[in-house]
Amino acid sequence: MKVIKLDAIDSTNEFLKGLSSKKDLENFTIVSTNCQTQGKGQMGAVWASEVGKNLMMSILVKGFIVNISQIFDLNIVISVSVIEVLESLNIPNLSIKWPNDIMSYNKKIGGILIENSIKSDGSINSVVGLGLNVNQTNFNNLPRASSLKVICDTNFDRDQLLASIGNTIEKNILLSQNTPSICNSKYRNYLFKIDVPMPFSNQNNIKFMGIIQGVSSIGKLQILLEDDSIVEFDIKEVQMLY
């Protein structure tokens, strides 16, 4: 597992995508930085972080996705891998808020952004970006954000976290290639507010009650409604009100 460490960069995802387009990098190459000036989240959201406090990394995954229907499978493996590492550090009350926010209690401590590109030979490369709040304690104007330090009242070694997460992702990727569904049940069990009646809002800002049942094979959130029907929602089509 090759690790490229940078002091500052606009985006680890953009850097790794550019580097992989110019040269043949080994699988699971990681780029990390102390300062990311244009960090990205899902659907163009901005990921802001204090310099030197958090883990900002991107990892190259080659050959896992062989067709477009498998895209969410990678999301599952990555999310579960991060949770497993944090569980080993005794971070309490961990869950995955669909599709890939890492939560402790009701607070977001991390997020994942996966970008895929099709090579000229038809193979698909994925660049997986992870932002994890580690030792930052100031979250002004971010009432739903937290960090490992805030939750556990201790500092964490970011280099050790990076190595553990990288190794766990590699292990689970290789396991999932042989047993594709190995992480699926874990992902469902980790889902934030699974099987709990919750208020939601759809893209038209209409509020409704529902119960999360799971996620479809292509990554849509399955919600049981009050009329006993199960409706599937894509990203940005539904918002959980909690």
N, C-alpha and C positions, 0 to 999 in steps of 0.2 A: 504494500500500500504506500504509494508515493504521496508525500505531503508538500505542497508549495505554500509557504507562509509569506504574506505580504503585510507591510505596515499599514498601507491605505490603498483603497481601490474604489472605483465607483460601484461595482457590483461583482461579487464573486461568481455569480452565475454568468454574467456577460464575459468576464475574463476567461473562465473555463470554456465557455462555448467558443470564443475566439481562438483560444489555444488549441482546442481539439480539432478545429477546422483547418489548422495549419500543419499539424503534426499528429502522428499516430500515438496517442497517449495510452499508457497501460490502463487496463480496467481498474476502477475504484481509485483513480487519482483524485486527490483532495486539494482544494484551494481554500485557505482561510485568511482572515485579515483582522487587524485590530480596529480598523476604521473603515466603514462602508458608507460612501456619501450618497449613493442612489440605490439603496436596498429596496427590493420589491417584494410584495406579498401577492396574494391571490387577486386576480382581476384588476391589476394595476395599482393596488394599494401600496402605500409607502411603508417601509419598515425602518424605523429610526432607532438608533442605539448609541449609548454613551461609549466613548473611545476606551478600548482596553478592558471593558467590563463584561462583555458578553461573548458568546460563541457565534461567529458568522462564518459559515463554511458551505462549500459546494462540492459534491462528489459526482464523478463521471461513472455512469452505469451503462455498459455496452452489452448488447445481446440478450437482455432480459425480455424486452418487448419485441415480439416478432410480428404482431399485427395490432391494429388500432384498438381492437376489443380488449386488449390486455393493459391498457394505460392505467386503469384504476388499480390493477393488481400491484403495480409498483408503489402507488400511493399507500396501499395497505401495508406492504412490507416495510417501507420506510417509517411510517407512523408507529407501527408495532415495535420496530427496532429501537426507536428513540424512547418509547415508554419502558421497554425492558431495561435499558441502561439506567434510566432514572429510578426505576424500581430497585435496582441493585444498590443505589445510593440512598435508599430509604426515603425518597421524596414522597410525601403522603398524598393520598386521594387523587391519583392520576387518572386522566381520561383523555379521549380524543374527541374534540368537538368537530363534527362532520364539516368539511371533509378531512381536514388535517391540522387543526389547531391543537397544540399540546396544552392541556389544562392541569392545574392543581387546585383542588376545591373548585370555586367558580371563577378562577382567574386564569387568563391566558399567559403562559410562560414561554411558548414557542410557536413557530409557524413554519410551514414547508411549502416550497414552490418548485414544481417539477416542469421542466421544459424539454420537449422532445424534438429531435431533428432526424429526417430520413436521409441517409447517405446515398451516394450515387449507385451503390450496389444493392440498394433496397433495405439494408439493415437500419435499425433505429438506435440512435444514441440518446441517452437521457442525462440531463444535468439536473441534479437534485440539490436545491438550495435549502439550507436550514438556518433559521435564526432562533437562538435559544437565550433567554434572559438568565444570566448566571449570577453576576455579582453587582448588578445595577440595583440601586435602592430608590431612586427618584423616578416616579412615574406620574408627574404632574400632568393633569388633563388626560390621563389614561386610567380611569378608575377600574377598568376590568383587566389591567395588566399587573403582573407580579414577576418575581424572579426566585431562583433557588435560594439566594441569600435571604430575601425577605421571608420566605416560607420556613426556612430551616435555621435562620440566624447564624449562619456560618459561611465562610468563603469557600469557593470550590475552585479546583485547578482546571482551567480551561483546556490545557494541553491533554490532560488525562481524559477529560470528557470527549474531546475530539477523537482521540485514539480509540476509546471504548465504543463510541458511536460508529466510527468508520469500520471497526472490526465486526461489530454486531450486524451492521448493514450488509457487509460482504458475506458473513456467515448465513444470514437469513435469505439473501438473494440466491446463494448456491443451493440452500435447502429447498427453497420454493421452486427452483427450476426442476427439481426432481419430484417434489410433491407440491403442486401449484396451490392447493387450498390450505397449506399448513398454517398460514397466518390469518386466514379469513375469520375463523371462529374467535381468535384472540381479538381481532379488530372489532368485531361486533360486541364482545364482552367489555371492551374498553370504551365503547361509545358513550359520550357525555349524555346523561339523562335518558339512557335507554330504558324503555318500558315504564317511563314516568309520565303521567299526564302533564302536558305543558302548553302554554299559549304560544301561537305562532302568528306571523304576519306574512301574507303572500306579496308578490311583486306589485299588486294594486293597493297595498296597504290595508287589505281586509284581514281582520284578526279572526282566528279560529283556534279551537282546542284540538289537540291530537296527541298521539303516543308514538314515539319513534320505535319502529319494529326492526330496522336494520338498513342495509344498503344493497342496492341491486348490483349485478355483476359489472355494470358499466358505471357504477358510482353514484347513482341517484338515491337520495334519501327517501326511505319508505316510511310513511306516516299513516297510522290508523286514525281515521276520522270518527266523529260521533255517530255517523250513520253506518259504522262498521265496514266501510270501504277503505282500501289501502291505496293511497295515491303516492306517486313517485315525483320528486322534485329535483330539478337540477340546481347547480350553484347559482346563487343570486335570485332564484325563484321563490325562496322561502327564508324567513329569518326567525330564529328562536328568540322568544322574549323571556329573559330570565334575569 
